[in-house]
Amino acid sequence: MRRRSRYLAAAGTVCLAAASLGIFAAGAVPASASQHPRHEPNARSEGRSEGRLIIADVAPSTSPTNASIFGVKPGGKPWRIDHGIVVLTGAGRLIIEVSGLVVTTTGTNPVPDVAASVYCNGALVQTTAPSPFSSSGNAHIRAQITLPSFCPAPAVLLNPATGAASTDVLPAYIAYDGTAST
């Protein structure tokens, strides 16, 4: 009986210490999940097991005079974005979620579709098929990209498209993978 009392006392001390450190906090949610409820556990958490090459916010082309990126000129109007994320895994899985990517002056998106161009070391690897792009600037792109075996400097540009065919993708960018996030 004495042995059991010592065991229970020791177990109680360990549980009390663990609880004070937050180890047994019931219903604990990681901070990142509460900060971005629309994107957790979707795009930010996808591809973790495949090794992510890119996980970044989407940045808009804010002026028609922005610099060209890999020889691609910016779209002809200034754009703004509410929220967007790009994930590219080492296995070539591309996931893009965009909300509120619209022309600054009108507050709407004038193009019906959007595609993504993936670059490695400044060279175009592949452009996705166009995906629907709502007038409020919302789009979701999911694609499998065939990456080269060595891609230390990947980048993604979002291209406007006038339709769903690959020939409808315009040679301009309206957004790109921007500020890196973790």
Secondary structure, 3 states (H helix, E strand, C coil): CHHHHHHHHHHHHHHHHHHHCCCCCCCCCCHHHHHCCCCCCCCCCCCHHHCEEEEEEEEECCCCCCCCECCEEECCCCEECCEEEEEEECCCEEEEEEECCEECCCCCCCCCEEEEEEEECCEEEEECCCEECCCCCCEEEEEECCCCCCCCCEEEEEEEECCCCHHHECCEECEEEEEECC
